[in-house]
Amino acid sequence: MRRTPRALAAAALCVTALCVTAGLLAPAAPAGAAAPRFTPGAAGAGDPYFPDMGNGGYDVSHYDIGLRYDPATKGLSAVTTITARATQNLSRFDLDFVGMTISALRVDGRPAAYARTGAQELVITPSRGLRKNSRFTVTVSYAGVPQTIDDPALGVSGWIPTGDGGVMLNQPIGAATVYPVNDHPTDKATYSYALAAPQELTGLANGDFAGKATRAGWTVSRWEVRNPMASELAMVAFGKYDVLTGRTRADVPNLTATDRTLAIKPEQAREFNRRTAEVVDFESGLYGRYPFTSTGGVAVNASVGYALETQGRPVYDQGRRPGSIPAGDLLAHELGHQWFGDSVSPRRWADIWLNEGFATYSEWLWAEKFAGKPVQASFDATYAAPANDPLWKGKVSDPGRNRIFDALVYDRGAMAIHALRRTIGEKAFFRLLKAWPAAYGGGNASTADFVRFAERVAHQDLGGWATRWLYSEGKPAV
């Protein structure tokens, strides 16, 4: 463990009944009052799929992230300031952070002791205990080349180097490679970014563009995420991008960008921007008002082979399809996530079908509207998989850590939604599509929450549907 001189001095003086678990002085108690007991925050959010992710004892309200990208080293130098509220009397607490070298760490402006342990734990001991419900800040200065995570079951995430820069793709476990974070969807927060790079490069993030300035050959761009966001949905990119702006019919700002190394033609870039607005407008009619203050998308050359629903501005890897823009069904999927997965986020990673099932169903609804393929035909084609197909192995509501990105979650999730539609009828179903994100938007929900909510909307018992489609293995009869 690294201790600062201030922390060492505080530990040496700790000889009173106010000493806390960390061995440091707590704030003085009022005369005649019992000294508060300070204890460590949990080193995890309690999610069985990812026990090292997230932490307990506090709630983050805001991340202020400053990143400077150096193309010569392909590394970052950074300062991240976290604003949080203690949910218990804290003697110490953890953040998630992987790699890179910390040069300074302060809590409420005072140097704090810290140690790095386990898979991704940054254990912080402030110079004074933090009282329950008190607001505090953590400022971490650090630098280095961020790690790329390559999980055999979950794929590549974290910081992804590209030919002209890099991109941060966090689902499910990548955020901690770029900034210290409470890395679980249940601790949403707002964000500010200040992204510095040589002036020939562009810095991009999700949220609203808040301006840029160039000085001495470096450009700093600023971005503001004004709606609470899960860390797995944060996005940053540096590179040579062409940027277009516009608005949807509902006057939502729409910013799209395309990496120049993809050789996307100007007319294609304009079509990408137009299609994005078209899909947002279409889905707003189905799901209710668009939940964020801006929209858009970024076409990157990252060779990861997937798109990601980063909040308000999805990322589409076109590295395997240079010269092309994302197809309409892919836009429908990732933009559908803005309501299902981004605005309403899963309570636990086992609940991810609520993200992916609805996003896949968004593709089916888009295909019916724009490609003439009825939703029932999409259901039938998927349901045709034989009973011994891997699609039918496992439970939609609890797929297992290594299957959260499988067809079990995506395709069976979408089929479950269509089966629900046929169970409760058209009127109740389309009312549910708007009522669910309106009721839980900005927060988190579980499978059980959804079943109860759908029952209230439909005024009927849905236990049979849930048992067949969500809680059981095997191919349900229809």
N, C-alpha and C positions, 0 to 999 in steps of 0.2 A: 504493500500500500504506500502511496505517495502522500506525504503530509507537508503542508506549508508551515513556515515558521509560526504563523499565527495559530494554526491548529495545534501544533505541538505545545505552544505556550498555554493554550486553553486546557489541553489535556493534563498538563502538569499541575494546573491550579485546581483541578476538579477534586475537591475534598469535602464538599458539603452534601447534604441530602438531596440537592437539586441535580446531582449527576444523573445523566441518562445513559441508556444502553451503550451509546457510542463513546462514553467517557468524556463528554463535553458539557459545559454549562448550559442549562436551559434558561429561558427568560425568568426573571424573578417573579415569584407568586405574590399576590396581594397579602398584606399582613393578616395573619390568622387563617389564611386559606391553605388547604392541603396542596403540596407541590404536585403539579401535573406529572403524570407518568408518560414518558416519551418512548416510543417503540419504533422499530424499523418498518418501513412499508414493504409489502409483499414483493418478491422478485418474480412476478408473473401476474397475468390477468385472470388466471384460472381456466384458460381454454385448453381442454385436453388434447386438441390436435397440435397446438403449438405452446407448450407449457413455458417456454422461455420468452414468449412475446408478451409485451405489455408489462405493467407494474401496478402495484397498489399503493394506497396512502395519499394520493393526490389526484387532481383533475386538471388537465392542461386546458387553458382557454385560448392561447395564442402562441404561434411560432413566428419569430422574426429571423429569417435565414438570409445571410449574406454570403454569396459564393463568388470566388474569383477563379476563373478557368485559365490555365496557362497551357497553350498548345505545345510549347516546347517540352514540357514534362508530362503533359496529359493529366496533370493533377489539379487539385483544388486547394485553395487556402480559404478559410471560412470562419465566420463567427455566427453562432446561433444563440439567440436569446429566447428562452421559454418562460412564459407567464403562466402560473398555475395557482391552484388553491389546495391547501392541505385538507384532506378528509379525515385525518386523525392527528394526534400529537406525534410528530415525526422526529425521531432521533437521526434517522438516515433514510435515504430512498434510492431507488434505482432508475436509470434510464437505459434504453436499448441503444447500443452504439458499437459498431464493428470496424476495426481497422483504423487507419489514420492516427496521427500523433497529436495528442492534446498538449497545448502550450500553456493554457491558463484556464481555470475554472472558478467561477465565483457564484455564490448564492447571496442574493440581495446586496451585491456589490462587494461582499467580503470573500477573500480566498477561502476555499473549502477543500477538505481532503477528499481524495477519490481513489478508487481501485477498480481494475478491470478484471472480471472473473467470468467463468462459465462461457456459454456460447456467445453471449452478446451483452452481458451485464456491465454497466457503468455504475458502480456503487458510490454514492455521494454522501459525505458526512459534513453537514454545515457546521459553522463555528458555534451556532446556537440552535437549540431545538426549535422546530417550527410548530406553532400552536395550531390546533384544529381550526379550520375555516379561515386561517390567515392566508393572505396573498403573498406569493414570493416569486422571485425571478431566478433563473439559472442561466448564466452566460458562459458558453464554451467556445474557446478559440482553438482551432486545430488545422491541420494541413496534411496532404498526402495524396496518393492515388487511390481512389475508392475501390473497394472490392466488387467483383462480379460474383454473384451466387449462382451456382449451377447445380440444382437439385435433380437427381435422377428421375424423381416422380413429378416434380412441379415445374421443371424447366429453369430458364435463365431469368434472373431478376436482379435488382439493385442497380448499380452504375454500369451502363453498357457503353464501352468505347465505340465510337464510330470513326469513319475515315476523316471527318472534318470536325470532330468534337466528341460529344457524348450525350447520353440520355438516361434519365433516372426512371426506372419502371419498377414499382414497389410490390406488386401483388405476388405472393402474400407477405414476403419477408424481406423486402429489399430496402425499405426506408432507412434502416439503421446503418446502411453502408455509406450514406451521404450526410446524415445529420443526426444528432442525439434526439431521441424521440420516445414517447410512450406508445409503443407500436402495437396497438390493437384497435379494431374498428369501434369499440365502445367508448374510446376517449377521443371524440372529435374536437377539432379546434379550428379557429380561423388562422390564416397565414399571411405573411408579408414576405416578398422576395426582393432582394437587390442582387442582380446578376451582372458581374463584371467580366468583360472579355475584350480582346483586341478588337478594334473597330470594324475589321473586316468580317467578324463573326457576329451572329445574332444570339442573344439569350432569350429563351422562351420559358414560360411557366403557365400553370393554370391560374384562373382568376382573371381579374380585370387589369388590362394594361394601364399603368399609372404614369407613363412617361419614361424618357431616357435622356441621358446627357453624355457627351463625349468630351474627354479631356486628356491631353497628352497621349493620344493614340488609343485610349481605352474607353469603351462605352459601357455605361451602367444602365440597365433597364430595370424597371420596378413593376411589380405585380401584386395585386391584392385579392386574396380569397376571402370574401366577406361572409360566406355561408359556412357553417361548420363542416369540416372535412375529415374523413378517416385518413390516417397516414398512408395506407396502401393506395390511396388515390392521388397522392401528391405527384406532380410532374415537373421536371426541369430538363431543358435541352440546350446545348450549345452547338452551333454549327453555322454553315452557310445556307440560310433559308430565305425563300421568297415569301413575303407575308401579304395577305389580302384581308381586308376588313369589309364588313357589310352589316346588315341587320335582318332579322326574321320579320315576318308579317306582324308579329306582336311587338316589334321594336326591341328585341333582345340583341345586343351587340354580338357579332359573329366574326371571330378571328380564326383564319386558317393559315397554315404555313406548310411549305413543301421544301424538302431538302434538295438543293440544286444537284447533288450527285445522283439523284433519281432521274434526271433528264425529263422532268414533267413539263410539258409545253404550257405556255401562258393560258391558252384557252382551256386546257385541262384543269389548271389551277383554279380558274374562275368557275368551272363546273363543279369542282370539289367544294368551293365555298357555297355555290348555289344549292347543291344537293344537300349539304349540311343543313342549311336553313329550311329547305323543303321538308326534310325528315323531322326536324324539331317542330315545325308547324303541324305536320301530320300527327305526330305522337302527342303533342299538346292537346289536340282535339280528342284523343283517346284517354289520356292519363291526367289531364288537368294542366293548369298553368305550369310552364317550365320552371323548375325549382331553383335555378341559380341566376346570378346577375349577368352572366355572359355565357356564350357557347362557342363552338368551333371545333378544330381538330388539327393535328400535326402529322404529316406524312414523313416518316423517318427512314433512314437507310441503316437499320440496326442488325438485320439478319437474325432476329430472334424467332421469327415465324409466327407472331401473333399480334393482335391489336389489344389495347387495354383501355378501359373506361375511365381513365383519369378524369377527375371531376371537372365538368364544364368544358373540357378540351381533350377528348380522347386522342390517343396516340395509335397510329396505324403503321406497322412496319411493312413497307413496300419494297424492302431490299431484295426479295425474291421475285418481284414483279416490277423492275425498273421501267419507267416510261408510262406507268399506269397510276390511276387514282383509286381509292377504295370504292368497292362496288356498293350499290344501294342497300343490299341486304346486310352487309357488314356495318354500314352507317346506321341502319335501323337497330342492329344489335347493340352497338356501343352507346348510341344516343338513348336507346331505351333504358339502358343502365342508369341514366341520369336520375330517373325516378326510382328504379328498382335496383338497389345496390349502392348507389351514391347518396341520394337523399334519404332513403330508407336503407340502412345498412344492417348486416346480420349481427345478431347478438353474440353468436358463436360461429366459428367457421363451419360447423356442421350444418348451419342454416343457409349455406351458400346457394342452394337451389332457388331461394327467393330472389337472388341476383340473376343467376344464369337461366333459370326456367323462364322467367318473364322476359329476359333479353332475347332468348331464342323465340319465344312466342311473338315478340315484336317483329322478328324477321318474318314469321308466318303472316302476321297482319300486313306487313309491308308488301309481301309477295302477292297477297290477295288484292291489295289496292293498286299496285303499280305493275305487277307482272301477270295478273290474271289467274293466279293459282289459288284456289280456295283454301282456307285454313284447314278444312276437313281433309283435303288432299295431302297437305303436309303431315297431318296427324296420321293418316292411313299409310303413307309411305314409310314413316318412322316406325309405326306399330307393326309393320310387316316383318320386322326382324324376328327370326325364329326364337322359340322359347329358350333354347340353349345358348343364345347369343350373350356375350358379356354385358350387353345393355341391361339385361334383366337381373343381373347379379348385384346384390347390395341393396341398401335402402336409400331412397332419395333424401330422407330427412337426416340420415347419418351415414354418409358415403365412406367415411374414413379419411384420414389425413392425406393419403397418397392418391385419392380418387376425386379430389374436389374439382378437378378440371376435366373429368371424364364425361362421356355421353350419358352416364347414369344421372348426372346432375343437370346437364344441358337439355338433352333430348327427352329423357323421362320427365324432367321438370316441366318442360313445355307440354308434354302429353298430359301430365297431371292437371295443368291449368286448363287445357281444353276439355278434359273429362269433368272438371269443375263447372265449366261453362255449360256443358250439356246437362249437368245435374241441377243447376240452379236456374237455368234459363237466361235468355239474352238480356232482358231488362236488368235483372239483378247483377249479372256478370259485368256489364259495362258500367253500372253504378259502382261496383266494387273496384274496377280499374282506376277510378278517380278517387274514391273514398279512402283506399288504403294509403297511397302516398300523401294524401291530405292529412290523414290522422297521425301518421308516424314519421312524416317528413322531418329531416334534421336530426333524427334519432336512430334507434336500433330496434329490431324486432326479431322474434324467434318464429319457428314453424308453428308452435302452439299458439302464439299470438295471432298468426295469420288465420289459423283454422277457427279460432274463437271469433275473430273479426268477421270472417266470411259468413259464419253462422248468423251473426247479428244482422248483417246486411241482407242475407237471403231469407232470414226468418225460418230456418230449418236446421235439423241436426245433420251435420256433415261427417259424423264419425265413420260411417261406412266408406265414404270417398277417401277420407284421410288414411284409414287403415289399408285400403287396397293400393292407393297410389303413392303414399308417402312413407308409411311405417312398415311395409312388408316387402320382402323380396319376391321375385318372380314376375311373370307376365300376367297382368290383370285381365280378366275377361271383360269384353265390351259388348 
